[in-house]
């Protein structure tokens, strides 16, 4: 009899990207020009249109073990067999082993999900959303530009935690840590810490700007 974990194991073509961390439910546009990845895209477009995105750390020269499955939802062929594709993040996965390395990496992966909890996460999600609004408001004030949160901001705690994580810029290692967490509570807590720090920093800069007017 197969266990549920063995059923969730499959082979997946893998696409390491420098300092890019994809999250479930989030879009990722890509320009495919390398020969090996043109081969990969042509192959997956004939099957289930899915491949794995893994963060590559160019400083350490390391590829993350946990990534996110991407599904091609739109593609456009360009001259020289290049391609523009739009993907959407699906399930997270962990690479168990590499099946082959050429012409592109293929790994044996298992799906990763957040652990179930009886805790009501809505108050924490509400707090994170308010911190987001504060950061956006202060950013707009500081730059004298109109900055707004999207109307379709997720309201479920898990989806909100992914949205916030995907919109942290220039901190790929922090995003990778958030991707690997398997507790929604833990992810929201860390995001609350990051947003609080950002809000305080922006508030101080805004106050200074007001003084210097």
N, C-alpha and C positions, 0 to 999 in steps of 0.2 A: 504494500500500500504506500502510495506516494504521500509525503508530508506536504502541507500547504506551502512550506518554504521552497521545496524542490520544484513544485509546480510553477512558482514565481521566478524561476531562473530561465534565462534565455540568452542567446547570442545577440549582440548589438554592435553595429558599426559605430566607431568612436571618432569624434572630432575634437581634439584638444585645441583650445583657443586661449591666446595670451591674455591673462587678467580679465577674462569674461566668465561670469557665473550666471547661469540660467536658472530661473525658478519656475515651478509649476504655475500655469495660467498666465505667464508673462510672454510677450512677443519678443522675437529676436530676428531682425533682418540680417541677411548675410550675402556677401558677394563671393561667389565661388569661382576661383580662377586657377588654383593649383591643380595640376593634372590628376594627382591621386584622388583629390576630393571631387573633381568632375566625374571621375569613374564611380566614386561612391554615390554621388547624387543620382547619376543615371541608373545605378543599380537599385537604390531604395525607391526611386520613383516608380519602378516596376513592381514593387512589393507593397509594404505597408506605410511607406513614406516616413519611417522613423529612424532616428539615429541618436547617439548619445553625445551630449556636450560636456566636456571636462575642462576645468580651469587649469591652464598651464602657467606655472610660475617661471617667467623668463630669468629672474634673478637666481633662483635656486636650481633651475633646469629640471623641475619636478612636475609631474602630472598628478592632479588630485585623484583620489580613489573613489570619491563620491561625486556624482554629476546629476544631470537632469536630461531625461529623454525629450527630444524635440520632434515635433511632427510638422512636415512641410504642408502648409495650408495654401500657399500660392507660389508659383515660380514663373520666371521669364527667362527665356533663352536669349543669349547675346552672341555677337560674333565670336569666332574662335572657340566655340563650345563653352564659353563662360556662362554664368548663370546668376541671376538675382533671385533669392528665395526669401520668403517670409515664413518663419517657423513659430510654433507656439509650444511653450514648455508643458510637459505632461508629468509622468511620475518621476520621482527621484530614484536613483539606483546606486549600487556599490559594485565596483569591478572586483570580481573574484579572481579572475586570471585572464591573461591575454591569449586568445586562440591563435591569432596571427598578427603580424606587424605590417605586412606588405600585400598589395599596394597601399592599403590603409589599415589602421588598427581595427581589430574586431575583438571584443571582449565577452567573456561569460559574465553576466551581471545578475544581481538579485535586486528586486524592488525594495525601496525603503519608504516607510510611512511613519508619521508621528504616532507615538504611543497614545492609546485611548486614555481619557481622564474623566473623572466625575466632577472635576472642579469647574465652576462657572467662570469661563474666561471672558465674558462680555465686559465686566468692569475694567479689566486690564486693557482690552481692545479699545474701549471708550477713552481711556487715559492716553493710549498711544495715538489715537485719532486726534485728540485735543492738542497733544504735543506737536503733531504734524501741522495742524492749523496755525499754532503759534509760530512755528518755524517759517511757514509760508508767509504769514503776515509780516513778520520781522524782515524776511528776505525782500519782500516787496517794498517795504518802507526804506530799507537800506539802499536798494538799487534804484528807487523811484520808478519801478516797473510794475506792471500788473502781473502778479503771479497768483495762480489759483490752483486748488486741488481739483482733479477731475471729478465730474459728477458721478461717474461709475466706480468710485472708490469702494472696494469690497467692504462689506459690513460683518462678514463672518470672521471670527478670530484667526483661524488658520490661513484663509486667503489674504486677510489684511497683513498678517506677518510676512507672507511671501511678497506682497506688494511693496511694503516698506523696505524689506531687504533688497529687492531688485532695484530700488531707486536710491540706494546709497552709492555715491559716485567716488571713484578714486580710491576705494578701499576693498579691493578684490579679496584680500586675505580674510577680512572681517566678514564679507559676504559668504565666503566659503565656509567659515565657521558656522554661520547662521544656517546655511544649506544643510550642513551635516547634523545639526541638532535634531533630536527626535522627540522633543517635548515642545509643544506650542507655547506653553507657559514660559519655558526657558528662553525661547526666541523673542517673545514679546517683552520679557523683562530686559533682555539685552538691548532691544530696540528702544525701549523706554529710556535706558541709560544713555544711549547714543544721542537720542533726540533731545533729552534734557540738557546734555552738555552743549549740543549745537544751539539750542534755544538760548542758553545763558551766554554763550559766546556772541551770538547775534544781538542779544539785548544790550550787552556791554558796548558793542560797536555802534548800535543805534543811538544809545545814550550819548556816546562821545560825539557822534555826528550832530546831534541836536545841540550840544554844548558849543560846538565849533561853528554853528550857523551864524 
